[in-house]
């Protein structure tokens, strides 16, 4: 509900949500920073873990990872 005040917004965002109503610009900024954090911290770690599971055994000459749990 875009125009309805929310007490949580006022306590968390302070001056950026006066009266508990979040401004459209603040909303877009929060969505953008959330996307940036997800890309850099989640996708980067996920991709490096996936490729490491494939590449490390190839680099050391093994057929597969040493433990089935790691794989």
C-alpha positions, 0 to 999 in steps of 0.5 A: 500500500504505497500511500499508507503509513508504516511504523516500521519504515519510520523507525528504520529509515528515519528522515527518509520515511517521515510519518512512515510513508516512503518516498518513491525515490527512496524506494527505488534506491533501496531496490537498486542497492538490494540488487547490487548487493545480491549480484556482488555477494551472492552471484559472485560467490555462487559462480566461483563455487560452481566453477571451483567444483569443476576446475580444481579436480581438473587442475590436480589431475583427479577424476572427481572431488575427494569427498562426495559431500563436497561435490 
